[in-house]
């Protein structure tokens, strides 16, 4: 049977299209669940990183975080379609390690947040430039090649490091954690409003919001976990990490069963 005949048959065309779509779809559709889980992973990564740094030797904690990230990304790259628990495990590990990377610059190397924040902005801009030069798009709907997948995950890691530094910067200049959370909650509405008004493109709006979710989630988690003397609710790093992890598992399990984040693929 010729290729033309196969493609002309409606049933065969549908099967072929579905197969291509599954092969290309390595990231979830952007739904309300995507943003909820994204914020949860950012907060959980913040408190988990701090908890591990206090419970373990900091060098060991960073090593474990890096190892966990490497393993999760190897698994993510080995599958040929989006799998909810694999993808979100990778995001969680990026969150934990991205927090550690930003904290190492400040705590270990003594780099001020006012310097590390623009530094990570430059790193993210460089990642975007290289990714765009390679694929001519930064759309998450175009993760169809190995190069675009590398570009996507490099950008994700850079956004987490940038968001961590930016959140710590605002907290350190007097806003504290609840004030920072309010600031970033307002800020994340800006790209949404601009996109709806037609002023800002979808891809640009997405990545701006993606960066802002990091300090938003981290500020909320820090506010819940840290002592009252630091402006928090004193719930503790361990309990907050555990409760946010349970919430993440619940949402990811729901998506894995319902496929709500793959229907529009």
Secondary structure, 3 states (H helix, E strand, C coil): CCHHHHHHCHHHHHHHHHHHHHHHCCCCCCCHHHHHHHHHHHHHHHHHHHHHHHHCCHHHHHHHHHHHHHHHHHHHHHCCCCCHHHHHHHHHHHHHHHHHHHHHHHHHCCCCHHHHHHHHHHHHHHHHHHHHHHHCCCCHHHCCCHHHHHHHHHHHHHHHHHHHHHHHHHHHHHHHHHHHHHHHHHHHHHHHHHHHCCCCCHHHHHHHHHHHHHHHHHHHHHHHHCCHHHCCCCCCHHHHHHHHHHHHHHHHHHHHHHCCCCCCC
